[in-house]
Amino acid sequence: QVQLVESGGGLVQPGGSLRLSCAASGSIFAIHAMGWYRQVPGKQRELVAQLTTRGVTNYADSVKGRFTISRDNAKNTVYLQMISLKPSDTAVYYCNAVTYNGRSSWGQGTQVTVSL
């Protein structure tokens, strides 16, 4: 199993920046990809960004050019750098890890609020 712990959410003004962190532990060797999803009340959880162990990235169209996913292998940590934040980015952000056998793990979620 993979355990994920997120940090870095908070309140930021429109146009501001935040960096989310997700530390993984457990069966690290089994991870195929890690990513970030977000969810607002009444809507489905949606993919924000994903990074595979081979370095392939995938971004939602709404965040391309503003968000960057990266990783620090030595720390088993994935980051989501967010700039030019908009009120529409307000959501609970969840870290996700998918193993090579298709098992998915989730973090507890961290709130990001973009507001004046």
Summary of the structure (lengths in Angstrom):
residues: 116
radius of gyration: 13.4
end to end distance: 39.9
largest distance: 43.5
contacts: 341
relative contact order: 0.32
helix: 10%
strand: 57%
